[in-house]
Structure formats: C-alpha cells, structure tokens
C-alpha cells in the first residue's frame, strides 16, 4: 500500500477550516510546528530508529528528523524547513537532497532550509504564530512547542492550536480509514499466522509476516506475549506500524489474541474466555453514534458480572454489584481508547471534560459520546488478580457478593482480554479486526496446525 501525500494535504485543509472558523484566530495567522529531533542512545553514537512526532507527521507526513513546518491559515500555503546538513555528509549519504527535492517528495508549496526560518517567516509578516503546546491526557506529558533562534520577535500564541488539531485527529478522513483498514488486515493476518505456526518464536512470526507482507518498518511497541506453564493462556498483543519507503503512514492497529499452549481450553479457561467474548459482542452490538462510552464500559462490566454469577464466583443482585463497583475488581482497566497515529490516540479528554473518580471508571481513556469517524478499541477483560481479590474480600461492601472458595479455584487462570478495533458510524460500527475469536474457532485453527506441522510446543514453568 502506497500512502499519498494527499492524506496530509487533506489534514492540513481540515485544520485550516477549523482555525478559520475560530473567532480567536486573526487574519494572517501562521501555524508553526517543530518535528521530532535526531538523537543518539545515551552517550553512544548509535541512532535509534526515528519516528516522527505525531502531530507533525499528521500534518506533513515527513519522515526525517529536525524539520519545521508552517501553514498560512488564510491561503493554506505550506512551507517546510529541513535541516541544512554539512556538505561533508555527502561522503557517507550520497547526494544531499535539495530544497526542490523535499518540495517534490512532500508535495508542499515551498521549502527553505531551517537556518533561514526567521527571515522567511519575517517576510510573511504573520499576525501571530500558532505554536503547539498542550497536555496529552493519556501520558500526562506536554507537546513540545516550536523554538528557533529569534522566535521571540514574533507574536506567539500557544493555546489555540492544540485543542483544534487534537479534535481533528479524533475524526478520521476517508483516506485515513483506508490506511487503518490496511494496517488492521495485516495485523489480523499476522495473528492468524501465529495461531497456525505457533511456537516459542511467536513474536518473530508476527514481525516477519508484517515486514514481509505489509511493508512494516517498526513496531509501535514491543509485543506483549505472556505465559507461565503448560496449559496456560497466552496473550499476544503486537501493534504494527506500516511505513512505506517514501510514502509514510505511522498509523497503527492493536489486536489481542488468546491461544493456549496446548491448543485446548480447560473448562475454567473456556468459561472465562466466553464471558469476555460475550461482553465484547454486547458492546459491539450497542456501539453507534450518540452512545456514551462510559455506558459501554458499564455494559461490559454487567455482562461479565452476570457470567461470573452463573459460574458461581459471585452471588446476589448484579445491579447492587455495579453500585459497589465490583466490576472493577475483575476489570480494572478502561474499555478502550482512540486509535490512530498513536497507540492511545489524542482527544480522549477535551479541556472541558472531567475524568471520573470511581474504581475502574477512572481508568477510562475517554468518556466522550461516540460520533461518526471515531476509531476506538473495544477491549473488555476479566482477570483474577490476587491484590484486587484480596482487597475486595476484606471490603465489607464488596465481599458480600464474593464466593471465596470458588474464586480461589480460578486464581490460577490468570485472565483474558479480547480486543477489537472499530470505526463508529450512525447505524453502528465497522469492525476492522478479522481474527478467530470464538473458542471453537481458535481450537480448530490450532488443531489444524497440529496436523500440518506436528505437535505444538509443550511449555513448562522453566521455559
């Protein structure tokens, strides 16, 4: 899949549309962003694989470090400022790219080297430079505001841009959705390859498939692959980033797939997995534009508590359990998060939105009302975590619902999370994930693999 620079040109136009409708933005305003900077690993000269700062990538699609980018809001004219490399670099890198090379590569209006940024912007006489500074509500960190020698001579505003561009990123364009569909297909197929050829090299299989079949350049984060003994459940959570040679897409997809080390679910594993599966499907059926994400989280909790009651782990009225926040004992995390350029994409908590404080709900990465073109994960889970179970058994409000002797039988099961990626629309959702999900589907794939490739590897606690 080749990603056109039109993706980023459309993003710039979307941002300019929002800024043009903002009464705080005067005529003659210029957006100014600084891209990610080159770095080395600690004190060495080793350069880690560079990944562009996400807001900068979303606007310009630039792959290289040490760039600046500017957009004239009124005219939509785009200017890039690449670093001016010494001529000596050509000895090791070959011909250095010219300003015209960069202009053609990134399909922008003008390119000047960064050492002239002050003079070029001065010649444009901007009424204000809109710089990016704001808090990421998932990490708690702040975006880096653009800075260069002489920037203090301009009229600056660092409060307007961040909420506007963050809101743009929440709603995906048609072109962005096509990229996300592609990345999800590759991720899903790589999970299927893992089920078919499952071995101790599961991560290697996943990564090889994504690189060979999907053109993946890097993982958005290290694969989570957990196991502890034969018969245990294994969770594989790789997250791929597809980056083409020159046409770039840092977009990512997150999937979680559960398998068992011997290809069969135990009765307890089957019960737990089925409870989470039922919760995920209940949420998928209920999601659509106009629905509260907090309500979706509570729906998942309620379905799981009803399943736990059927399994004999809890007793009493489920609505009363909800009031006591018993669901957070078994699912302490939030139901999901926005998806896009970043693993946990921006916009979960706009400035006027308050976070809930109750157990479980405070872990939600957004409490927004769902709207069309939002891409979000649905990932209910059910866990048996000693720390949380022991605390609940000591809590008189929660312990009345818990059946200790049955819970103790399930402590060794560990837990299950099933994660799917969806696009919200008016009627419901578009499910992007396509992997075996039911117990029967997973066991069949692994049984077929056993016939084709011999016995599945047997894990021991020492492994």
C-alpha positions as CSV (number, residue, x, y, z in Angstrom):
1,X,0.0,0.0,0.0
2,X,1.4,3.4,-1.0
3,X,0.3,6.3,1.1
4,X,-0.2,9.5,-0.9
5,X,0.8,12.9,0.3
6,X,-2.8,13.9,-0.3
7,X,-3.6,12.3,3.1
8,X,-1.6,15.1,4.8
9,X,-2.7,17.8,2.5
10,X,-6.3,17.0,3.4
11,X,-5.4,17.0,7.1
12,X,-3.9,20.5,6.7
13,X,-7.0,21.7,5.0
14,X,-9.2,20.2,7.7
15,X,-7.1,22.1,10.4
16,X,-7.3,25.4,8.5
17,X,-11.1,25.0,8.2
18,X,-11.4,24.7,12.0
19,X,-9.0,27.6,12.6
20,X,-10.7,29.8,10.0
21,X,-14.0,29.3,12.0
22,X,-12.3,30.1,15.3
23,X,-13.0,33.8,16.2
24,X,-9.8,33.9,18.2
25,X,-7.7,33.4,15.1
26,X,-6.9,36.6,13.3
27,X,-6.3,37.1,9.6
28,X,-2.6,36.5,8.7
29,X,-2.1,33.7,11.3
30,X,0.6,31.0,10.6
31,X,0.7,27.6,12.1
32,X,4.2,26.6,13.2
33,X,5.3,23.1,14.3
34,X,8.6,21.6,15.1
35,X,9.2,18.0,14.2
36,X,11.0,15.3,16.1
37,X,14.7,15.7,16.7
38,X,17.5,13.4,15.9
39,X,19.1,11.7,18.9
40,X,21.5,9.0,20.0
41,X,21.2,6.2,22.5
42,X,22.5,7.7,25.8
43,X,26.2,8.7,25.3
44,X,26.8,6.5,22.2
45,X,26.7,7.4,18.6
46,X,24.0,4.8,17.9
47,X,20.9,6.4,16.4
48,X,17.6,4.6,17.3
49,X,15.1,4.1,14.6
50,X,13.5,7.6,14.2
51,X,9.8,8.0,14.4
52,X,8.3,11.4,13.7
53,X,6.5,13.4,16.3
54,X,2.8,12.5,15.8
55,X,1.2,16.0,15.3
56,X,4.0,16.9,12.8
57,X,3.5,13.6,11.0
58,X,-0.3,14.1,10.8
59,X,0.2,17.5,9.1
60,X,3.2,16.9,6.9
61,X,4.0,13.2,6.5
62,X,7.7,14.0,6.9
63,X,9.9,11.0,7.7
64,X,13.2,12.7,8.6
65,X,14.1,14.5,11.9
66,X,14.9,18.1,12.6
67,X,12.3,19.7,10.4
68,X,10.0,22.7,10.9
69,X,6.7,23.1,9.1
70,X,4.5,26.2,8.6
71,X,1.0,26.7,7.2
72,X,-0.6,30.0,6.2
73,X,-4.1,29.6,7.6
74,X,-5.7,32.0,5.1
75,X,-4.1,30.8,1.9
76,X,-3.4,27.1,3.0
77,X,0.1,27.6,1.6
78,X,2.5,25.1,3.2
79,X,6.3,25.6,3.9
80,X,8.8,23.0,5.1
81,X,12.1,23.8,6.7
82,X,14.5,20.8,6.6
83,X,17.8,20.9,8.4
84,X,20.8,22.2,6.5
85,X,23.3,19.3,6.5
86,X,27.1,20.0,6.0
87,X,28.5,19.1,2.6
88,X,30.7,16.6,4.2
89,X,27.7,14.4,4.9
90,X,27.5,13.6,1.2
91,X,30.6,11.4,1.7
92,X,28.5,8.9,3.7
93,X,25.0,9.6,2.5
94,X,25.4,10.3,-1.2
95,X,23.9,13.4,-2.9
96,X,22.2,15.6,-0.3
97,X,18.6,16.4,-1.1
98,X,17.9,20.0,-2.3
99,X,15.0,22.2,-1.2
100,X,13.3,21.2,-4.5
101,X,13.8,17.5,-3.8
102,X,12.0,18.0,-0.5
103,X,9.3,20.0,-2.1
104,X,8.6,17.3,-4.6
105,X,8.8,14.5,-2.0
106,X,6.3,16.0,0.4
107,X,4.2,17.9,-2.2
108,X,4.3,21.3,-0.4
109,X,4.3,24.8,-1.8
110,X,7.7,26.0,-0.6
111,X,10.9,24.6,1.0
112,X,13.7,26.6,2.7
113,X,16.4,25.2,4.9
114,X,15.9,25.7,8.6
115,X,18.8,28.1,9.1
116,X,16.7,30.7,7.2
117,X,13.4,30.2,9.1
118,X,13.4,33.5,10.9
119,X,14.0,35.5,7.7
120,X,11.4,33.6,5.7
121,X,8.7,34.0,8.4
122,X,9.5,37.6,9.0
123,X,9.0,38.2,5.3
124,X,5.4,36.8,5.6
125,X,4.6,39.3,8.4
126,X,2.3,36.9,10.3
127,X,-0.2,38.4,12.7
128,X,0.5,35.6,15.0
129,X,2.4,32.3,15.1
130,X,0.2,29.5,16.4
131,X,2.5,27.1,18.2
132,X,1.6,23.7,19.6
133,X,1.6,23.2,23.3
134,X,-0.9,21.1,25.3
135,X,-1.3,18.1,27.6
136,X,-1.7,14.6,26.3
137,X,-4.4,13.2,28.6
138,X,-3.1,9.6,28.4
139,X,0.5,10.2,29.2
140,X,0.2,13.5,31.2
141,X,3.1,14.9,29.2
142,X,3.0,18.1,27.1
143,X,3.8,18.5,23.4
144,X,7.0,20.4,22.7
145,X,6.4,23.9,21.5
146,X,8.4,25.0,18.4
147,X,11.5,27.1,19.2
148,X,14.3,28.6,17.0
149,X,16.7,31.5,17.3
150,X,14.8,34.7,17.0
151,X,11.3,33.3,17.6
152,X,10.8,35.8,20.4
153,X,10.5,38.6,17.9
154,X,7.1,37.2,16.7
155,X,3.7,37.5,18.2
156,X,3.1,33.9,19.6
157,X,0.0,32.0,20.8
158,X,0.4,28.5,22.2
159,X,-3.2,28.0,23.5
160,X,-5.3,27.9,20.3
161,X,-3.7,25.2,18.2
162,X,-3.6,22.2,20.5
163,X,-7.3,21.6,21.1
164,X,-8.1,22.3,17.4
165,X,-5.6,19.9,15.9
166,X,-6.3,17.2,18.6
167,X,-10.0,17.3,17.7
168,X,-9.1,17.0,14.0
169,X,-7.2,13.8,14.8
170,X,-10.2,12.3,16.6
171,X,-12.2,12.1,13.4
172,X,-10.6,10.1,10.6
173,X,-10.8,11.1,6.9
174,X,-11.7,8.5,4.3
175,X,-8.1,8.3,3.3
176,X,-7.0,7.7,6.9
177,X,-9.7,5.0,7.3
178,X,-8.3,3.2,4.3
179,X,-4.8,3.2,5.9
180,X,-6.2,1.9,9.2
181,X,-8.2,-0.9,7.4
182,X,-5.0,-2.0,5.6
183,X,-2.9,-2.0,8.8
184,X,-5.6,-4.0,10.6
185,X,-5.8,-6.5,7.8
186,X,-2.0,-7.1,8.1
187,X,-2.2,-7.3,11.9
188,X,-5.1,-9.7,11.7
189,X,-3.4,-12.0,9.2
190,X,-0.2,-12.0,11.3
191,X,-2.3,-13.2,14.3
192,X,-3.7,-16.0,12.1
193,X,-0.1,-16.9,11.1
194,X,0.8,-17.0,14.8
195,X,-2.1,-19.4,15.5
196,X,-1.1,-21.6,12.6
197,X,2.6,-21.8,13.3
198,X,2.6,-21.1,17.0
199,X,5.9,-21.8,18.7
200,X,8.2,-20.1,21.2
201,X,9.1,-17.7,18.3
202,X,5.6,-16.2,18.2
203,X,6.8,-12.7,18.1
204,X,9.3,-13.5,15.3
205,X,6.5,-15.0,13.3
206,X,4.3,-11.9,13.8
207,X,7.0,-9.5,13.0
208,X,8.2,-11.4,9.9
209,X,4.7,-11.5,8.5
210,X,4.2,-7.8,9.0
211,X,7.5,-6.9,7.4
212,X,7.3,-9.3,4.5
213,X,3.6,-9.0,3.7
214,X,2.8,-5.5,4.9
215,X,5.9,-3.4,4.4
216,X,6.2,-2.7,8.2
217,X,9.1,-0.7,9.3
218,X,8.7,-0.8,13.0
219,X,6.6,-1.9,15.9
220,X,4.7,0.7,17.7
221,X,5.5,-1.1,20.9
222,X,7.2,-4.3,21.9
223,X,5.0,-7.4,21.6
224,X,3.3,-8.5,24.8
225,X,3.5,-12.3,24.9
226,X,2.8,-13.8,28.3
227,X,2.8,-17.3,29.5
228,X,3.9,-19.2,32.6
229,X,3.3,-23.0,32.4
230,X,1.8,-25.8,30.2
231,X,-1.9,-25.3,29.6
232,X,-1.7,-21.6,30.4
233,X,-3.3,-19.0,28.3
234,X,-1.1,-16.9,26.2
235,X,-1.8,-13.3,25.2
236,X,-0.2,-11.9,22.1
237,X,-0.6,-8.2,21.7
238,X,1.5,-6.9,18.8
239,X,0.9,-3.4,17.4
240,X,2.2,-2.7,13.9
241,X,3.2,0.4,12.2
242,X,3.4,0.5,8.4
243,X,5.9,2.8,6.9
244,X,6.4,2.8,3.1
245,X,9.7,3.8,1.5
246,X,8.8,7.4,0.9
247,X,5.0,7.4,1.3
248,X,4.6,7.2,5.1
249,X,1.8,6.0,7.3
250,X,2.6,5.9,11.0
251,X,-0.9,4.6,11.7
252,X,-1.2,1.6,14.0
253,X,-3.7,-1.1,14.9
254,X,-3.9,-3.0,18.2
255,X,-5.3,-6.5,18.4
256,X,-5.2,-9.1,21.2
257,X,-5.4,-12.8,20.5
258,X,-5.6,-15.5,23.1
259,X,-4.3,-19.0,22.5
260,X,-3.5,-21.9,24.8
261,X,-0.1,-23.5,25.0
262,X,-1.5,-27.0,24.2
263,X,-4.2,-25.9,21.8
264,X,-7.2,-26.6,24.1
265,X,-9.1,-24.6,26.6
266,X,-9.6,-26.0,30.1
267,X,-13.2,-25.8,31.4
268,X,-12.2,-22.8,33.6
269,X,-10.4,-21.0,30.7
270,X,-13.4,-21.6,28.4
271,X,-15.8,-20.1,30.9
272,X,-13.7,-17.0,31.5
273,X,-13.0,-16.6,27.8
274,X,-16.7,-16.9,26.9
275,X,-17.6,-14.3,29.5
276,X,-15.2,-11.8,27.9
277,X,-16.3,-12.7,24.4
278,X,-20.0,-12.2,25.3
279,X,-19.1,-8.8,26.9
280,X,-17.2,-7.7,23.8
281,X,-20.0,-8.7,21.4
282,X,-22.6,-6.9,23.6
283,X,-20.6,-3.7,23.3
284,X,-20.0,-4.1,19.6
285,X,-23.8,-4.6,19.1
286,X,-24.6,-1.5,21.2
287,X,-21.9,0.9,19.8
288,X,-23.1,3.7,17.5
289,X,-23.1,7.4,17.1
290,X,-24.7,9.1,20.1
291,X,-23.8,6.4,22.7
292,X,-21.9,7.2,25.8
293,X,-18.5,5.4,26.1
294,X,-18.9,5.2,29.9
295,X,-22.2,3.4,29.3
296,X,-20.4,0.9,27.1
297,X,-17.8,0.3,29.8
298,X,-20.6,-0.4,32.3
299,X,-22.4,-2.7,29.8
300,X,-19.2,-4.8,29.6
301,X,-18.9,-4.9,33.4
302,X,-22.5,-6.0,33.8
303,X,-22.3,-8.8,31.2
304,X,-19.2,-10.1,32.9
305,X,-20.7,-10.0,36.4
306,X,-23.7,-11.9,35.2
307,X,-21.4,-14.5,33.7
308,X,-19.5,-14.7,37.0
309,X,-22.7,-15.2,38.9
310,X,-23.6,-18.1,36.5
311,X,-20.2,-19.5,37.1
312,X,-20.7,-19.3,40.9
313,X,-17.9,-16.8,41.7
314,X,-20.3,-14.1,42.8
315,X,-23.8,-14.1,44.3
316,X,-26.6,-11.6,44.8
317,X,-28.1,-8.8,42.8
318,X,-25.9,-7.7,39.8
319,X,-27.2,-4.1,39.9
320,X,-26.1,-3.9,43.5
321,X,-22.7,-5.3,42.5
322,X,-22.5,-2.5,39.9
323,X,-23.2,0.1,42.6
324,X,-20.4,-1.4,44.7
325,X,-18.1,-1.2,41.7
326,X,-17.4,-4.9,41.9
327,X,-16.8,-5.0,38.2
328,X,-13.5,-3.0,38.7
329,X,-12.2,-5.9,40.8
330,X,-12.3,-8.1,37.7
331,X,-11.7,-5.5,35.0
332,X,-9.6,-2.6,36.5
333,X,-8.8,-1.0,33.1
334,X,-10.9,1.1,30.8
335,X,-12.9,-0.4,28.0
336,X,-10.8,1.0,25.2
337,X,-9.1,4.0,23.6
338,X,-8.9,6.1,20.5
339,X,-6.7,4.7,17.7
340,X,-4.7,6.4,15.0
341,X,-1.2,7.6,14.6
342,X,-0.5,6.8,18.3
343,X,-1.4,3.7,20.3
344,X,-3.6,5.7,22.6
345,X,-4.6,8.5,20.1
346,X,-5.3,12.0,21.3
347,X,-8.6,13.7,22.1
348,X,-9.9,11.4,24.9
349,X,-10.5,14.2,27.3
350,X,-11.0,17.7,25.7
351,X,-10.2,20.6,28.1
352,X,-13.8,20.9,29.4
353,X,-14.2,17.2,30.2
354,X,-13.6,15.8,33.7
355,X,-12.3,12.4,34.5
356,X,-14.5,10.1,36.6
357,X,-13.0,9.1,40.0
358,X,-14.7,5.8,40.7
359,X,-12.8,2.5,40.6
360,X,-12.5,1.2,37.1
361,X,-14.1,4.3,35.6
362,X,-11.1,6.4,36.4
363,X,-9.1,4.2,34.1
364,X,-11.2,5.1,31.1
365,X,-9.2,6.9,28.4
366,X,-12.3,8.8,27.2
367,X,-15.8,9.4,28.4
368,X,-17.0,11.1,25.2
369,X,-20.2,10.5,23.3
370,X,-19.4,8.4,20.3
371,X,-19.5,10.2,16.9
372,X,-19.1,9.0,13.3
373,X,-15.5,8.6,12.1
374,X,-14.1,7.9,15.6
375,X,-11.8,4.9,15.6
376,X,-11.7,3.2,19.0
377,X,-10.8,-0.1,20.6
378,X,-13.2,-2.4,22.4
379,X,-11.3,-4.5,24.9
380,X,-13.1,-5.9,27.8
381,X,-11.2,-8.1,30.2
382,X,-11.7,-10.5,33.1
383,X,-8.8,-11.1,35.5
384,X,-8.1,-12.8,38.7
385,X,-5.5,-10.6,40.3
386,X,-4.6,-11.5,43.9
387,X,-4.1,-7.9,45.0
388,X,-7.5,-6.9,43.9
389,X,-9.3,-10.0,45.0
390,X,-7.8,-9.9,48.5
391,X,-8.7,-6.3,48.9
392,X,-12.3,-7.0,47.8
393,X,-12.6,-9.9,50.2
394,X,-11.6,-7.5,53.0
395,X,-14.1,-4.9,51.9
396,X,-17.5,-5.5,53.6
397,X,-19.4,-3.7,50.8
398,X,-17.9,-6.0,48.1
399,X,-17.1,-9.2,50.0
400,X,-20.8,-9.9,50.5
401,X,-21.0,-10.7,46.8
402,X,-17.9,-12.9,46.5
403,X,-17.8,-16.7,46.9
404,X,-14.3,-17.2,48.3
405,X,-14.0,-21.0,47.7
406,X,-14.9,-20.7,44.0
407,X,-12.8,-17.6,43.4
408,X,-9.8,-19.4,44.9
409,X,-10.2,-22.1,42.2
410,X,-9.9,-19.5,39.5
411,X,-6.9,-17.6,40.8
412,X,-4.5,-19.6,38.7
413,X,-6.4,-18.9,35.4
414,X,-4.8,-15.5,35.1
415,X,-7.1,-13.5,32.9
416,X,-8.4,-12.8,29.4
417,X,-8.8,-9.6,27.3
418,X,-10.3,-9.6,23.8
419,X,-9.6,-6.5,21.8
420,X,-11.2,-5.3,18.6
421,X,-10.8,-2.1,16.6
422,X,-13.9,-0.3,15.3
423,X,-15.0,2.7,13.2
424,X,-18.1,4.4,14.6
425,X,-20.9,5.3,12.2
426,X,-24.5,6.4,12.5
427,X,-26.0,2.9,12.3
428,X,-23.5,1.1,14.4
429,X,-19.8,0.2,13.7
430,X,-17.4,-1.1,11.1
431,X,-15.4,-4.0,12.7
432,X,-11.9,-3.7,11.4
433,X,-10.5,-6.8,13.2
434,X,-10.7,-10.2,11.5
435,X,-9.2,-13.0,13.5
436,X,-10.6,-16.2,15.0
437,X,-12.5,-15.2,18.1
438,X,-14.7,-18.0,19.5
439,X,-13.2,-20.9,21.5
440,X,-14.2,-23.3,18.7
441,X,-12.5,-21.2,16.0
442,X,-9.3,-20.9,18.0
443,X,-9.2,-24.6,18.9
444,X,-9.9,-25.6,15.2
445,X,-7.1,-23.4,13.8
446,X,-4.6,-24.8,16.3
447,X,-5.8,-28.4,15.8
448,X,-5.3,-27.9,12.0
449,X,-1.9,-26.5,12.7
450,X,-1.0,-29.6,14.8
451,X,-2.0,-31.9,11.9
452,X,0.1,-29.9,9.4
453,X,3.2,-29.1,11.5
454,X,3.3,-31.8,14.1
455,X,2.9,-31.4,17.8
456,X,2.5,-28.0,19.3
457,X,5.4,-27.0,21.6
458,X,4.9,-28.0,25.3
459,X,5.8,-25.2,27.7
460,X,7.0,-25.8,31.2
461,X,7.4,-23.4,34.1
462,X,11.2,-23.4,33.4
463,X,10.6,-22.1,29.9
